[in-house]
């Protein structure tokens, strides 16, 4: 079950994996899938680390638009 996403809050990849909006089976696979989408430019994110060791933060409004564009309605709950 998906949790409510605050549009103004910034989320780490680990927090996003626990929100229930990604389709992978394990939390680690969800995190890897999310990081791949960030690197590919499908999901806008801030890099708080450097080029050698990136640390990403995704704003809730970008996460909501990613969720709505990447998943079919009915695959997640918006309560």
Order of alpha helices (4+ residues) and beta strands (2+ residues): beta-alpha-alpha-beta-beta-alpha
